[in-house]
Amino acid sequence: MAATPIVDIHTHVYPTTYLTLLRSRTEVPYLLDLPDKSAPPRLIILPSDDDPALPAHQRGRPIDSSYSSIKQKLNFMKIHAISTSVISLANPWLDFLSPEEGPQWAEKVNNELEDICSTNQNSLYAFATLPLSASSSRITGEIHRLTLLPHVRGIILGTTGLSQGLDDPALEPVWSALESAELLIFLHPHYGLPSSVYGPRASEYGHVLPLSLGFPMETTIAFTRMWLSGVFDRHPGLRVLIAHAGGTVPFLSGRITSCVQHERHFPENEGGGRGPKRGLKEVLRENVWLDAVVYSPTGVRAAIEVVGKDRVLFGTDHPFFPPLEEGKEEWMSVETNVQAVKEALGDDNHGVAKVLGGNAIELLELDVVGDG
């Protein structure tokens, strides 16, 4: 019997349509082409990147061809023995567009993602993006349209929803549409935490603090607000894949539960406020999947402990965290994640195969070459 293929469910791309959109803008986010045409353009993704005091080549992040080239992504997959990838638009998605612009760009980007996947049968699938600045009817209309795109398996969603967070009552039609369409929600951070929490010396540490700590905490807070507001009570069929092994949800789930149990504001504890009816443990085991982009066996074990080994999925976060060594083909970030899965599960070869690919194949109903 052939080994279960490796499936990468956390891998990003900036398709041509999206780069065209960014190049058309002069406000954050936008793409800054440099006078030196041999140098990659800079993505000005956050207000802090748009500092006129800095030389243009030091602003934002460089966006070379690996962020948009499907040929390079397929080569990356070949080098690391990845059979299938589920690609998604990298942040900041379409959150910044006007209500009028959002739907047309969502359709363009999602159609291009579908075209990319359809020309690479069984190698690529996609998580689509939504026009979250638009009216709920336009958002749900795009959700319904996505069900007609054969390679779309879900949507990628930032932590702010319609700008007010994932406990926003205005998201109810969106949750209903996603539940009805049976599209997986890939919850992914972008906005981080207020820069003040990192202190006055933060710039000395590059992106270490916001990426290693800000992103996981942003994700944890967003998901917890979603649960506390009763989203999973009202939509028990909603399915959520949380990036970066759930942020800090696995480690803090017990503390979160204890705080709810002792919160007098909730009716069960004397108060008149509303709290979640379904327990966090139940929601994590029935509605949530976690990726394994956590770079340590300890993190993978924590993920497995809270959701089960059938609900943890391998990912690479390509094209982010490339090798620093010039010309090196193997990515340390990928090798670290693969090794973390293997160490976390030890002699459980079946469990390793499920996390590296089997779980994704089953959850997303993927037609994968070599699926044994």
HELIX and SHEET records of a PDB file:
HELIX    1   1 THR A   16  ARG A   23  1                                   8    
HELIX    2   2 PRO A   47  ASP A   49  5                                   3    
HELIX    3   3 ALA A   56  GLN A   58  5                                   3    
HELIX    4   4 SER A   65  TYR A   67  5                                   3    
HELIX    5   5 ILE A   70  ILE A   79  1                                  10    
HELIX    6   6 GLU A  101  SER A  118  1                                  18    
HELIX    7   7 SER A  136  LEU A  146  1                                  11    
HELIX    8   8 PRO A  169  LEU A  171  5                                   3    
HELIX    9   9 GLU A  172  ALA A  181  1                                  10    
HELIX   10  10 SER A  195  TYR A  198  5                                   4    
HELIX   11  11 ALA A  202  TYR A  205  5                                   4    
HELIX   12  12 VAL A  208  LEU A  209  1                                   2    
HELIX   13  13 PRO A  210  GLY A  214  3                                   5    
HELIX   14  14 PHE A  215  LEU A  228  1                                  14    
HELIX   15  15 VAL A  231  ARG A  234  1                                   4    
HELIX   16  16 HIS A  244  GLY A  246  5                                   3    
HELIX   17  17 VAL A  249  GLN A  261  1                                  13    
HELIX   18  18 PRO A  267  ASN A  269  5                                   3    
HELIX   19  19 LEU A  280  GLU A  286  1                                   7    
HELIX   20  20 PRO A  297  VAL A  307  1                                  11    
HELIX   21  21 LYS A  309  ARG A  311  5                                   3    
HELIX   22  22 MET A  332  LEU A  345  1                                  14    
HELIX   23  23 ASN A  349  ALA A  353  1                                   5    
HELIX   24  24 LYS A  354  GLY A  358  3                                   5    
HELIX   25  25 ASN A  359  LEU A  364  1                                   6    
SHEET    1   A 8 ILE A   6  VAL A  13  0                                        
SHEET    2   A 8 ILE A  82  LEU A  89  1                                        
SHEET    3   A 8 LEU A 124  ALA A 128  1                                        
SHEET    4   A 8 VAL A 152  LEU A 157  1                                        
SHEET    5   A 8 LEU A 184  LEU A 187  1                                        
SHEET    6   A 8 VAL A 240  ILE A 242  1                                        
SHEET    7   A 8 VAL A 288  ASP A 291  1                                        
SHEET    8   A 8 VAL A 312  LEU A 313  1                                        
SHEET    1   B 3 TYR A  30  LEU A  32  0                                        
SHEET    2   B 3 ARG A  42  ILE A  44 -1                                        
SHEET    3   B 3 ARG A  61  PRO A  62 -1                                        
END                                                                             
